[in-house]
Amino acid sequence: MSSGILYVRDSRTDVQYEIPIRRNAVSAMDLKKIKAPETGTDRADQVAGGLRVHDPGLRNTTIVETAISFSDHERNLLLFRGYSVEQLWESDFEDVLHLLVWGSYPTVPQRNELSHKLTEAMLAVPDDVQRTIQSLP
């Protein structure tokens, strides 16, 4: 099971916290619920934002899931919008661009419109860029 609850008891305050576990990971934002006691501690420990996570070199920090991607290094799995890299490799540039930006593969009319807009954008080279390129030996 990759979901559950992590129970944490803060020995400084004797408060117990429930930290959700999703896909075998905890959110650092959930750890911010854990606060230092308001009295009797060093002022440097009384961070208003709650408990901070110290991870030198970010060696244990991972981005497991975003709106665009999901990764599981244990299973050597990397998905973009639910598709593997191998599946995307077989797709055209316009299809992958549409998938990453708008969340789905394009219909034929959407693909044609995107291709047309990209072509127009590539032809509309600013004058400064053209002059710079022309000045090169």
C-alpha positions as a Markdown table, in Angstrom:
| # | Residue | x | y | z |
|---|---|---|---|---|
| 1 | Met | 0.0 | 0.0 | 0.0 |
| 2 | Ser | 1.5 | 3.4 | -1.0 |
| 3 | Ser | -1.0 | 5.5 | 0.9 |
| 4 | Gly | -1.7 | 6.0 | 4.6 |
| 5 | Ile | -1.0 | 8.2 | 7.6 |
| 6 | Leu | 2.3 | 8.9 | 9.3 |
| 7 | Tyr | 1.8 | 9.7 | 13.0 |
| 8 | Val | 4.3 | 12.1 | 14.4 |
| 9 | Arg | 4.5 | 13.1 | 18.0 |
| 10 | Asp | 6.5 | 16.3 | 18.7 |
| 11 | Ser | 8.4 | 15.7 | 22.0 |
| 12 | Arg | 8.7 | 19.5 | 22.5 |
| 13 | Thr | 4.9 | 20.0 | 22.7 |
| 14 | Asp | 3.6 | 16.5 | 23.1 |
| 15 | Val | 1.3 | 17.2 | 20.2 |
| 16 | Gln | 0.6 | 14.4 | 17.7 |
| 17 | Tyr | 0.2 | 15.1 | 14.0 |
| 18 | Glu | -1.3 | 13.1 | 11.2 |
| 19 | Ile | 0.7 | 13.5 | 8.0 |
| 20 | Pro | -0.9 | 11.9 | 4.9 |
| 21 | Ile | 1.3 | 9.5 | 2.8 |
| 22 | Arg | 0.4 | 9.5 | -0.9 |
| 23 | Arg | 2.3 | 7.4 | -3.4 |
| 24 | Asn | 4.8 | 6.5 | -0.7 |
| 25 | Ala | 5.7 | 10.2 | -0.1 |
| 26 | Val | 4.9 | 12.9 | 2.4 |
| 27 | Ser | 4.5 | 16.6 | 1.5 |
| 28 | Ala | 7.0 | 19.0 | 3.1 |
| 29 | Met | 4.0 | 21.4 | 3.3 |
| 30 | Asp | 2.3 | 19.0 | 5.7 |
| 31 | Leu | 5.3 | 19.1 | 8.0 |
| 32 | Lys | 4.8 | 22.9 | 8.3 |
| 33 | Lys | 1.9 | 22.1 | 10.6 |
| 34 | Ile | 4.4 | 21.2 | 13.3 |
| 35 | Lys | 5.3 | 24.3 | 15.2 |
| 36 | Ala | 7.8 | 25.0 | 18.0 |
| 37 | Pro | 6.4 | 25.9 | 21.4 |
| 38 | Glu | 5.7 | 29.6 | 21.8 |
| 39 | Thr | 7.7 | 29.9 | 25.1 |
| 40 | Gly | 10.8 | 28.4 | 26.5 |
| 41 | Thr | 12.6 | 27.8 | 23.2 |
| 42 | Asp | 15.2 | 29.7 | 21.2 |
| 43 | Arg | 13.6 | 32.5 | 19.1 |
| 44 | Ala | 15.4 | 31.0 | 16.0 |
| 45 | Asp | 13.3 | 27.9 | 16.5 |
| 46 | Gln | 10.0 | 29.7 | 16.5 |
| 47 | Val | 9.6 | 29.9 | 12.8 |
| 48 | Ala | 6.1 | 31.1 | 11.9 |
| 49 | Gly | 6.0 | 28.8 | 8.9 |
| 50 | Gly | 6.4 | 25.7 | 11.0 |
| 51 | Leu | 8.9 | 22.9 | 10.8 |
| 52 | Arg | 11.5 | 23.2 | 8.1 |
| 53 | Val | 13.1 | 20.2 | 6.3 |
| 54 | His | 16.9 | 20.3 | 6.1 |
| 55 | Asp | 18.1 | 18.2 | 3.1 |
| 56 | Pro | 21.7 | 19.0 | 2.2 |
| 57 | Gly | 22.2 | 18.8 | -1.5 |
| 58 | Leu | 18.5 | 17.9 | -2.0 |
| 59 | Arg | 19.6 | 14.2 | -2.0 |
| 60 | Asn | 16.3 | 13.0 | -0.5 |
| 61 | Thr | 14.1 | 15.6 | -2.2 |
| 62 | Thr | 12.0 | 14.4 | -5.0 |
| 63 | Ile | 9.3 | 15.7 | -7.3 |
| 64 | Val | 7.2 | 12.6 | -7.5 |
| 65 | Glu | 4.1 | 14.1 | -9.2 |
| 66 | Thr | 3.1 | 17.3 | -10.9 |
| 67 | Ala | 0.3 | 18.2 | -13.2 |
| 68 | Ile | 2.5 | 17.2 | -16.1 |
| 69 | Ser | 4.7 | 14.4 | -14.9 |
| 70 | Phe | 4.9 | 11.4 | -12.6 |
| 71 | Ser | 8.2 | 9.6 | -11.7 |
| 72 | Asp | 9.0 | 6.4 | -9.9 |
| 73 | His | 12.7 | 5.8 | -9.9 |
| 74 | Glu | 12.4 | 2.4 | -8.2 |
| 75 | Arg | 10.4 | 1.1 | -11.2 |
| 76 | Asn | 12.3 | 3.2 | -13.7 |
| 77 | Leu | 9.0 | 4.9 | -14.7 |
| 78 | Leu | 8.6 | 8.4 | -16.0 |
| 79 | Leu | 5.2 | 9.5 | -17.3 |
| 80 | Phe | 4.2 | 12.8 | -19.0 |
| 81 | Arg | 0.5 | 13.4 | -18.8 |
| 82 | Gly | 0.1 | 9.6 | -18.4 |
| 83 | Tyr | 2.3 | 8.6 | -21.4 |
| 84 | Ser | 5.7 | 7.0 | -21.2 |
| 85 | Val | 8.7 | 8.5 | -22.9 |
| 86 | Glu | 8.7 | 5.6 | -25.4 |
| 87 | Gln | 5.1 | 6.5 | -26.4 |
| 88 | Leu | 6.0 | 10.2 | -26.8 |
| 89 | Trp | 9.0 | 9.2 | -28.9 |
| 90 | Glu | 6.6 | 7.9 | -31.6 |
| 91 | Ser | 4.6 | 11.2 | -31.6 |
| 92 | Asp | 5.2 | 14.3 | -33.7 |
| 93 | Phe | 6.4 | 17.5 | -32.2 |
| 94 | Glu | 3.1 | 19.2 | -32.5 |
| 95 | Asp | 1.3 | 16.3 | -30.7 |
| 96 | Val | 3.7 | 16.3 | -27.8 |
| 97 | Leu | 3.6 | 20.1 | -27.5 |
| 98 | His | -0.2 | 20.1 | -27.4 |
| 99 | Leu | -0.2 | 17.2 | -24.9 |
| 100 | Leu | 2.2 | 19.0 | -22.5 |
| 101 | Val | 0.6 | 22.5 | -22.8 |
| 102 | Trp | -3.1 | 21.6 | -23.0 |
| 103 | Gly | -3.2 | 18.1 | -21.4 |
| 104 | Ser | -4.4 | 16.0 | -24.3 |
| 105 | Tyr | -3.3 | 14.9 | -27.8 |
| 106 | Pro | -4.8 | 17.2 | -30.4 |
| 107 | Thr | -7.6 | 16.5 | -32.8 |
| 108 | Val | -6.7 | 16.8 | -36.5 |
| 109 | Pro | -8.0 | 20.4 | -36.7 |
| 110 | Gln | -6.2 | 21.4 | -33.5 |
| 111 | Arg | -3.0 | 19.8 | -34.8 |
| 112 | Asn | -3.3 | 21.7 | -38.1 |
| 113 | Glu | -4.0 | 25.0 | -36.4 |
| 114 | Leu | -1.0 | 24.6 | -34.1 |
| 115 | Ser | 1.2 | 23.7 | -37.0 |
| 116 | His | 0.0 | 26.7 | -38.9 |
| 117 | Lys | 0.6 | 29.0 | -35.9 |
| 118 | Leu | 4.1 | 27.6 | -35.3 |
| 119 | Thr | 4.9 | 28.2 | -39.0 |
| 120 | Glu | 3.7 | 31.8 | -38.8 |
| 121 | Ala | 5.7 | 32.4 | -35.6 |
| 122 | Met | 8.9 | 31.0 | -37.2 |
| 123 | Leu | 8.5 | 33.2 | -40.3 |
| 124 | Ala | 8.0 | 36.4 | -38.2 |
| 125 | Val | 11.6 | 36.9 | -37.3 |
| 126 | Pro | 12.1 | 40.3 | -35.6 |
| 127 | Asp | 14.2 | 42.8 | -37.7 |
| 128 | Asp | 16.8 | 43.0 | -34.9 |
| 129 | Val | 17.4 | 39.3 | -35.1 |
| 130 | Gln | 17.6 | 39.3 | -38.9 |
| 131 | Arg | 20.2 | 42.2 | -38.8 |
| 132 | Thr | 22.2 | 40.4 | -36.2 |
| 133 | Ile | 22.3 | 37.2 | -38.2 |
| 134 | Gln | 23.2 | 39.0 | -41.4 |
| 135 | Ser | 26.1 | 40.8 | -39.6 |
| 136 | Leu | 27.7 | 37.5 | -38.7 |
| 137 | Pro | 30.7 | 36.5 | -40.9 |
